[in-house]
Protein backbone atom coordinates (compact mmCIF):
# COMPACT_ATOMS: atom_id res chain seq x y z
CA UNK A 1 0.00 0.00 0.00
CA UNK A 2 1.17 3.49 -0.76
CA UNK A 3 0.56 5.86 2.17
CA UNK A 4 1.17 9.58 1.76
CA UNK A 5 1.37 10.92 5.32
CA UNK A 6 1.68 14.52 4.16
CA UNK A 7 -1.68 14.26 2.38
CA UNK A 8 -3.61 12.50 5.18
CA UNK A 9 -6.03 14.96 6.79
CA UNK A 10 -7.14 12.69 9.63
CA UNK A 11 -10.75 12.11 8.54
CA UNK A 12 -10.54 8.51 9.78
CA UNK A 13 -12.72 7.08 7.02
CA UNK A 14 -10.19 4.34 6.26
CA UNK A 15 -10.16 3.37 9.94
CA UNK A 16 -13.98 3.22 10.04
CA UNK A 17 -13.90 0.98 6.97
CA UNK A 18 -11.45 -1.47 8.60
CA UNK A 19 -9.87 -0.58 11.97
CA UNK A 20 -7.34 -3.43 11.94
CA UNK A 21 -5.99 -2.61 8.49
CA UNK A 22 -6.00 1.13 9.05
CA UNK A 23 -4.96 2.00 12.62
CA UNK A 24 -4.72 5.66 13.56
CA UNK A 25 -2.05 7.53 15.49
CA UNK A 26 -2.83 9.71 18.52
CA UNK A 27 -3.57 12.67 16.23
CA UNK A 28 -6.13 10.68 14.21
CA UNK A 29 -3.95 10.25 11.12
CA UNK A 30 -3.24 6.91 9.48
CA UNK A 31 -0.55 4.91 11.26
CA UNK A 32 -0.11 2.51 8.33
CA UNK A 33 3.55 2.51 7.26
CA UNK A 34 4.16 3.32 3.60
CA UNK A 35 4.88 0.10 1.71
CA UNK A 36 2.69 -2.08 3.95
CA UNK A 37 1.79 -5.34 2.23
CA UNK A 38 -1.93 -6.06 2.30
CA UNK A 39 -2.48 -9.49 3.88
CA UNK A 40 -3.78 -12.17 1.54
CA UNK A 41 -7.57 -12.24 1.60
CA UNK A 42 -7.79 -8.62 2.79
CA UNK A 43 -7.50 -6.99 -0.62
CA UNK A 44 -11.20 -6.00 -0.82
CA UNK A 45 -11.18 -4.50 2.68
CA UNK A 46 -7.99 -2.57 1.88
CA UNK A 47 -9.48 -1.26 -1.36
CA UNK A 48 -12.59 -0.09 0.49
CA UNK A 49 -10.46 1.84 2.99
CA UNK A 50 -8.49 3.37 0.14
CA UNK A 51 -11.63 4.28 -1.81
CA UNK A 52 -13.28 6.12 1.11
CA UNK A 53 -10.26 8.36 1.83
CA UNK A 54 -11.45 11.89 0.95
CA UNK A 55 -7.86 13.15 0.76
CA UNK A 56 -6.78 10.30 -1.53
CA UNK A 57 -3.77 9.67 0.72
CA UNK A 58 -3.85 5.90 0.16
CA UNK A 59 -3.33 3.73 -2.91
CA UNK A 60 -2.63 0.14 -3.87
CA UNK A 61 0.73 -0.41 -5.46
CA UNK A 62 1.50 -3.63 -7.32
CA UNK A 63 4.11 -5.89 -5.70
CA UNK A 64 7.52 -5.71 -7.32
CA UNK A 65 9.51 -8.80 -8.20
CA UNK A 66 11.66 -9.96 -5.32
CA UNK A 67 9.44 -8.52 -2.60
C-alpha positions in Angstrom: 0.0 0.0 0.0 1.2 3.5 -0.8 0.6 5.9 2.2 1.2 9.6 1.8 1.4 10.9 5.3 1.7 14.5 4.2 -1.7 14.3 2.4 -3.6 12.5 5.2 -6.0 15.0 6.8 -7.1 12.7 9.6 -10.7 12.1 8.5 -10.5 8.5 9.8 -12.7 7.1 7.0 -10.2 4.3 6.3 -10.2 3.4 9.9 -14.0 3.2 10.0 -13.9 1.0 7.0 -11.4 -1.5 8.6 -9.9 -0.6 12.0 -7.3 -3.4 11.9 -6.0 -2.6 8.5 -6.0 1.1 9.1 -5.0 2.0 12.6 -4.7 5.7 13.6 -2.1 7.5 15.5 -2.8 9.7 18.5 -3.6 12.7 16.2 -6.1 10.7 14.2 -4.0 10.2 11.1 -3.2 6.9 9.5 -0.6 4.9 11.3 -0.1 2.5 8.3 3.6 2.5 7.3 4.2 3.3 3.6 4.9 0.1 1.7 2.7 -2.1 3.9 1.8 -5.3 2.2 -1.9 -6.1 2.3 -2.5 -9.5 3.9 -3.8 -12.2 1.5 -7.6 -12.2 1.6 -7.8 -8.6 2.8 -7.5 -7.0 -0.6 -11.2 -6.0 -0.8 -11.2 -4.5 2.7 -8.0 -2.6 1.9 -9.5 -1.3 -1.4 -12.6 -0.1 0.5 -10.5 1.8 3.0 -8.5 3.4 0.1 -11.6 4.3 -1.8 -13.3 6.1 1.1 -10.3 8.4 1.8 -11.5 11.9 1.0 -7.9 13.2 0.8 -6.8 10.3 -1.5 -3.8 9.7 0.7 -3.8 5.9 0.2 -3.3 3.7 -2.9 -2.6 0.1 -3.9 0.7 -0.4 -5.5 1.5 -3.6 -7.3 4.1 -5.9 -5.7 7.5 -5.7 -7.3 9.5 -8.8 -8.2 11.7 -10.0 -5.3 9.4 -8.5 -2.6 
